[in-house]
Amino acid sequence: PEIVGNLLTRNLLMRSWLLNDGLRWLVVALWLGTNVGLFIGFYLKFAEEDHYYYLRKVLLVGALGTARGAAACLNFNCMLVLFPVCRNLISMFRGSCRCTPRSVRRLLDKNITFHIYIAISIVFWAAVHTGAHMFNYLRFIRSWEDKVGPNDEILVTLLPHGINPVDKPGVDEATALFTTVAGITGVVIVTCLFLMVTSSIEIVRRFFF
C-alpha cells in the first residue's frame, strides 16, 4: 500500500505540474530551440555559401559564422523583449475570455520572468557577437600583413574595395575600431546595453530609482 500511495502521489504531482507549468516550459523550450536553430542556420549559411568565399579567406570560417549567428539571435530576442512588459496587451489577453485555461493565465502571469530570460539571452548573444567581431577586426588588420599565396592574388585587389573595412595597412586596433561605421556604432550600442543592464540590477534600481 505504501508503494502504491507513493506512486499515486508522484503521478498527482506530475499531473499537477503539467497542468500548471507545462505550457510555460513548453514556451521556454520553443524559444530556446528557436535561438539554437537561428544560430546554427546563420552559422552554416556564412560558413558554406559561395557568396562569402573571399570574406572567409580574410577572416576565419568560425569567427564569421559565430558573429552572424549571434546577430540573428540578437535580432530575434530584441524583437521579443518588450512584449512581456506590455501590460495592456497582457491584460487584454488574460481577460479577453473567461474560459481561458488556467495554464494560459499562469503563463501570462510569468511575463516578467520571461522578460528577464530574454534580457539575459540578449546580454549573452551580445557578448558572443562582440567577441567574434573583435576577433574579426584583428583579422582584418592582419590580413594586410599576411603572406598571400599564388592562388590568393585576387584578395590583394579586393582588400581595398569593400571586403575589408580597414582600407590600408599599418592601422592599429583602436584606430580601426573608431574610424569605421561598424566600429563606432558597435561601441555606442554596447555602451547603451551596458547602461541598461546596470540600471536594471535590483540594488541599483532601489538606490537610484
C-alpha positions in Angstrom: 0.0 0.0 0.0 2.8 2.4 0.8 4.4 1.9 -2.6 1.1 2.3 -4.3 0.5 5.5 -2.3 3.9 6.9 -3.3 3.3 6.2 -7.0 -0.1 7.9 -6.8 1.4 10.9 -5.1 4.1 11.2 -7.8 1.5 10.8 -10.5 -0.6 13.5 -9.0 2.4 15.8 -8.6 3.5 15.2 -12.2 0.0 15.8 -13.5 -0.4 19.0 -11.4 3.0 20.2 -12.7 2.0 19.6 -16.3 -1.3 21.3 -15.8 0.1 24.4 -14.1 3.6 24.8 -15.6 3.8 22.5 -18.6 2.8 25.2 -21.0 5.2 27.7 -19.5 8.2 25.3 -20.0 7.0 24.3 -23.5 7.1 28.0 -24.5 10.6 28.3 -23.0 11.8 25.2 -24.8 10.4 26.6 -28.1 12.1 29.9 -27.5 15.4 28.2 -26.7 15.0 25.9 -29.8 14.4 28.9 -32.0 17.6 30.6 -30.7 19.6 27.5 -31.4 18.1 27.0 -34.8 18.8 30.6 -35.8 22.4 30.4 -34.7 23.1 27.1 -36.5 21.2 28.2 -39.6 23.1 31.5 -40.0 26.4 29.9 -39.0 26.1 27.3 -41.8 25.0 30.0 -44.2 28.1 32.1 -43.8 30.3 29.1 -43.5 29.2 27.4 -46.7 27.7 29.8 -49.3 29.9 30.8 -52.2 28.8 34.4 -51.8 31.1 34.8 -48.7 34.0 32.8 -50.0 36.5 35.7 -50.2 35.3 37.1 -46.9 36.0 33.7 -45.3 39.5 33.8 -46.8 40.3 37.1 -45.0 38.6 36.0 -41.8 38.1 32.5 -40.4 35.0 30.4 -41.0 34.2 30.0 -37.4 34.5 33.7 -36.5 32.4 34.9 -39.4 29.6 32.4 -38.8 29.6 33.0 -35.0 29.3 36.7 -35.4 26.4 36.5 -37.9 24.6 33.7 -36.0 24.8 35.7 -32.7 23.5 38.7 -34.6 20.4 36.8 -35.8 19.7 35.6 -32.2 20.1 39.2 -31.0 17.6 40.5 -33.6 15.1 37.8 -32.6 15.4 38.5 -28.8 15.4 42.3 -29.2 12.1 41.9 -31.2 10.6 39.9 -28.3 11.9 41.7 -25.2 9.2 44.3 -24.9 6.2 42.1 -25.5 6.2 40.6 -21.9 6.1 44.0 -20.3 3.2 45.4 -22.5 0.8 45.5 -19.6 -2.3 46.5 -21.5 -1.7 43.7 -24.1 -1.1 41.1 -21.4 -4.3 42.3 -19.5 -6.3 42.1 -22.7 -5.2 38.5 -23.4 -5.8 37.5 -19.8 -9.2 39.0 -19.6 -10.5 38.5 -23.2 -12.2 35.2 -22.4 -13.4 33.8 -19.1 -12.8 30.3 -20.3 -9.1 30.9 -20.8 -7.3 27.8 -19.5 -5.6 28.1 -16.1 -2.2 27.2 -17.7 -2.5 30.1 -20.1 -3.3 32.5 -17.3 -0.3 31.3 -15.3 1.8 31.7 -18.4 0.7 35.3 -18.7 1.4 35.9 -15.0 5.0 34.9 -15.6 5.5 37.7 -18.1 8.3 39.4 -16.0 10.2 36.2 -15.6 10.1 35.6 -19.4 11.2 39.2 -19.9 14.3 38.5 -17.7 15.0 35.3 -19.6 15.1 37.3 -22.9 17.2 40.1 -21.3 19.8 37.6 -20.2 19.9 36.0 -23.6 20.4 39.4 -25.2 23.4 40.0 -22.9 24.8 36.5 -23.7 24.4 36.9 -27.5 25.8 40.5 -27.4 28.9 39.2 -25.7 29.3 36.4 -28.3 28.7 38.8 -31.1 31.1 41.5 -29.8 33.8 39.0 -29.1 33.6 37.5 -32.6 33.7 40.9 -34.2 36.7 42.0 -32.1 38.5 38.9 -33.4 37.3 39.7 -36.9 38.7 43.2 -36.6 42.1 41.8 -35.7 41.9 39.5 -38.7 41.0 42.5 -41.0 44.1 44.4 -39.7 46.4 41.4 -40.0 45.2 40.4 -43.4 47.2 43.3 -44.9 50.3 41.7 -43.4 49.6 38.1 -44.1 51.7 36.5 -46.9 49.5 35.9 -49.9 49.9 32.6 -51.9 49.8 32.3 -55.7 46.1 31.3 -55.6 45.1 34.3 -53.4 46.2 37.1 -55.7 42.6 38.3 -56.1 42.5 39.0 -52.3 45.1 41.8 -52.8 42.8 43.6 -55.2 39.7 43.0 -53.1 41.1 44.3 -49.8 40.8 48.0 -50.6 37.4 47.6 -52.3 34.8 46.8 -49.7 35.7 43.4 -48.4 37.9 44.8 -45.7 36.7 47.9 -43.7 40.3 48.6 -42.8 41.3 50.2 -46.1 45.1 50.4 -45.6 47.9 48.6 -43.9 49.6 49.6 -40.7 46.4 50.6 -38.9 46.3 49.9 -35.1 43.3 48.3 -33.4 41.9 51.5 -31.8 42.1 53.5 -35.0 40.4 50.7 -36.9 37.6 50.5 -34.3 36.9 54.2 -34.1 37.3 55.2 -37.8 34.7 52.7 -39.2 31.0 53.0 -39.1 30.6 49.4 -37.8 33.2 50.1 -35.1 31.6 53.4 -33.9 28.0 52.1 -33.9 29.1 48.9 -32.2 30.8 50.8 -29.3 27.7 53.0 -29.0 25.3 50.1 -28.9 27.4 48.1 -26.4 27.6 51.2 -24.2 23.8 51.6 -24.2 23.4 47.9 -23.4 25.8 48.2 -20.5 23.9 51.1 -19.1 20.6 49.3 -19.5 21.9 46.2 -17.8 23.5 48.0 -14.9 20.4 50.2 -14.3 18.2 47.1 -14.2 20.0 45.4 -11.4 17.8 45.4 -8.3 20.3 47.1 -5.9 20.9 49.9 -8.4 17.2 50.4 -9.0 16.5 50.6 -5.3 19.3 53.1 -4.7 18.8 55.4 -7.6 15.2 55.0 -8.7 
